């Protein structure tokens, strides 16, 4: 299975869900996905430094050789290029994507190498909860399901999700990014 292969390669980071779903041959994963691995530590052939770039808070469905569904959080829209470069061979036109992006102000749709990417603005919160709200999935809809099967439910709802704006070239989408201003937070005094 593809997810197990990624786990063996060290591409899954801080997993919270990883296993088989009720659908035969389909696995689910929730956690972070490595886009750029950290360098090997001096004198080691296997021990790596922390990842340099991640797709955060992902939810993934995969079979043995392709990604069926991918969602998560990019801090910068430009990082989508690293995702496509690393995982292009397992993406197909049927792959359903739904990404939150911190540095965009409005929804964007773009076709990259035959795959339709749906990008939504992100302010704060957990991507999983934001995705459930976006797709109108109630807690009752998930009741009694395994953590892996909840990803299947999200995927089935995401298949019907549309962005009303027409698809634009990714290069044009990169021109629509904004500067994100973070407020300095201070703890109790």
C-alpha positions as CSV (number, residue, x, y, z in Angstrom):
1,X,0.0,0.0,0.0
2,X,1.1,3.5,-0.8
3,X,0.7,4.9,2.7
4,X,2.7,2.1,4.2
5,X,5.4,2.8,1.6
6,X,5.5,6.5,2.6
7,X,5.8,5.5,6.2
8,X,8.8,3.3,5.5
9,X,10.4,6.2,3.6
10,X,9.9,8.6,6.5
11,X,7.4,10.8,4.6
12,X,4.7,10.6,7.2
13,X,5.3,13.0,10.1
14,X,3.4,13.1,13.4
15,X,0.6,10.7,12.3
16,X,-2.7,10.6,14.2
17,X,-4.5,8.2,11.9
18,X,-3.0,5.5,9.7
19,X,-4.7,2.3,8.6
20,X,-7.1,0.4,6.4
21,X,-10.6,1.8,5.7
22,X,-13.9,-0.2,5.1
23,X,-13.2,0.1,1.4
24,X,-11.1,-2.8,0.1
25,X,-7.5,-1.9,-0.7
26,X,-7.9,1.8,0.5
27,X,-5.9,3.2,3.4
28,X,-6.3,6.5,5.2
29,X,-3.8,8.8,6.8
30,X,-4.0,11.9,8.9
31,X,-1.0,13.9,10.1
32,X,1.7,15.9,8.3
33,X,3.1,14.9,4.9
34,X,6.8,15.5,4.2
35,X,7.5,17.6,1.0
36,X,11.2,18.1,1.7
37,X,13.1,15.8,4.0
38,X,15.7,17.0,6.4
39,X,19.3,16.4,5.6
40,X,21.0,13.2,6.9
41,X,22.8,13.7,10.2
42,X,26.6,13.6,10.0
43,X,27.9,10.0,9.8
44,X,24.4,8.4,9.4
45,X,22.8,6.8,6.4
46,X,19.3,6.8,7.9
47,X,19.0,9.4,10.7
48,X,17.5,12.6,9.3
49,X,17.1,16.1,10.7
50,X,13.4,17.3,11.0
51,X,11.7,17.9,7.6
52,X,12.4,21.2,5.9
53,X,8.9,21.5,4.4
54,X,5.5,19.9,5.3
55,X,2.0,19.8,4.0
56,X,0.3,20.3,7.4
57,X,-2.8,18.6,8.9
58,X,-3.3,16.3,5.9
59,X,-6.1,13.8,5.4
60,X,-5.3,11.3,2.7
61,X,-6.9,8.3,1.0
62,X,-4.7,6.1,-1.1
63,X,-4.8,2.7,-2.8
64,X,-1.7,0.7,-3.7
65,X,-0.4,3.1,-6.3
66,X,-2.2,6.4,-6.3
67,X,-3.6,9.2,-4.1
68,X,-7.4,9.2,-4.2
69,X,-7.9,12.2,-1.9
70,X,-5.6,14.8,-0.4
71,X,-6.4,17.7,1.8
72,X,-4.3,19.8,4.1
73,X,-2.7,23.2,4.8
74,X,0.0,25.1,2.9
75,X,1.3,28.2,4.5
76,X,2.5,29.5,1.1
77,X,0.8,28.8,-2.2
78,X,4.2,28.4,-3.9
79,X,4.8,25.3,-1.8
80,X,2.2,23.5,-3.9
81,X,5.0,23.1,-6.5
82,X,7.1,21.1,-4.0
83,X,4.0,18.8,-3.4
84,X,3.5,18.3,-7.1
85,X,7.2,17.6,-7.8
86,X,7.4,15.0,-5.0
87,X,4.1,13.2,-5.5
88,X,3.3,13.8,-9.2
89,X,3.6,10.1,-10.1
90,X,0.8,9.2,-7.7
91,X,-1.6,12.0,-8.7
92,X,-4.2,11.4,-11.4
93,X,-7.0,13.5,-12.9
94,X,-9.4,11.7,-10.6
95,X,-7.5,12.7,-7.5
96,X,-9.7,14.9,-5.3
97,X,-7.8,17.8,-3.7
98,X,-9.0,20.4,-1.1
99,X,-6.3,22.6,0.3
100,X,-6.3,25.5,2.7
101,X,-3.7,28.1,2.0
102,X,-2.7,30.8,4.5
103,X,-1.5,33.4,1.9
104,X,-4.6,33.7,-0.3
105,X,-7.6,35.9,0.3
106,X,-10.2,34.1,-1.9
107,X,-10.9,30.6,-3.3
108,X,-8.7,29.6,-6.3
109,X,-9.0,26.7,-8.6
110,X,-6.1,25.6,-10.8
111,X,-5.3,22.6,-13.0
112,X,-1.7,21.4,-12.5
113,X,-0.4,18.5,-14.6
114,X,-4.0,17.4,-15.2
115,X,-5.1,17.5,-11.6
116,X,-7.6,20.0,-10.4
117,X,-6.4,21.8,-7.2
118,X,-8.9,23.6,-5.0
119,X,-7.4,26.2,-2.7
120,X,-9.3,27.9,0.1
121,X,-8.2,30.8,2.3
122,X,-7.1,29.8,5.8
123,X,-7.2,32.0,8.9
124,X,-6.8,29.7,11.9
125,X,-8.2,26.6,13.5
126,X,-7.8,22.9,12.8
127,X,-8.0,22.0,9.1
128,X,-10.0,18.9,9.8
129,X,-12.7,20.9,11.6
130,X,-12.6,23.6,8.9
131,X,-13.0,20.9,6.3
132,X,-16.0,19.3,8.1
133,X,-17.7,22.7,8.3
134,X,-17.0,23.5,4.7
135,X,-18.5,20.2,3.5
136,X,-21.5,20.4,5.9
137,X,-20.5,17.2,7.7
138,X,-22.1,17.0,11.2
139,X,-20.7,15.0,14.1
140,X,-23.7,12.7,13.8
141,X,-22.6,11.9,10.2
142,X,-19.4,10.5,11.6
143,X,-20.8,8.7,14.6
144,X,-19.8,5.1,15.0
145,X,-17.1,5.3,12.2
146,X,-13.5,4.4,12.6
147,X,-11.0,7.3,12.3
148,X,-10.0,5.9,8.9
149,X,-13.6,5.7,7.7
150,X,-14.2,9.3,8.7
151,X,-11.6,10.2,6.0
152,X,-13.7,8.3,3.5
153,X,-16.8,10.2,4.5
154,X,-14.9,13.5,4.0
155,X,-13.7,12.3,0.6
156,X,-17.2,11.4,-0.5
157,X,-18.4,14.9,0.4
158,X,-15.4,16.6,-1.1
159,X,-16.1,14.9,-4.5
160,X,-19.1,17.2,-4.9
161,X,-17.5,20.4,-3.6
162,X,-17.0,23.1,-6.2
163,X,-15.4,26.5,-6.3
164,X,-17.5,28.9,-8.3
165,X,-14.5,30.7,-9.9
166,X,-13.1,29.2,-13.1
167,X,-9.8,27.5,-13.1
168,X,-6.7,29.6,-13.7
169,X,-3.1,28.8,-14.5
170,X,-1.0,28.2,-11.4
171,X,1.4,31.0,-12.4
172,X,-1.6,33.4,-12.4
173,X,-2.7,32.0,-9.0
174,X,0.7,32.8,-7.6
175,X,0.1,36.4,-8.5
176,X,-3.0,36.5,-6.2
177,X,-1.2,35.8,-3.0
178,X,-1.3,38.1,0.0
179,X,1.1,39.0,2.8
180,X,0.1,37.3,6.0
181,X,0.5,39.4,9.1
182,X,0.7,37.5,12.3
183,X,-0.1,39.1,15.6
184,X,2.4,38.7,18.4
185,X,0.8,36.6,21.2
186,X,1.9,37.0,24.8
187,X,1.1,34.7,27.6
188,X,-0.3,35.6,31.0
189,X,1.4,38.4,32.9
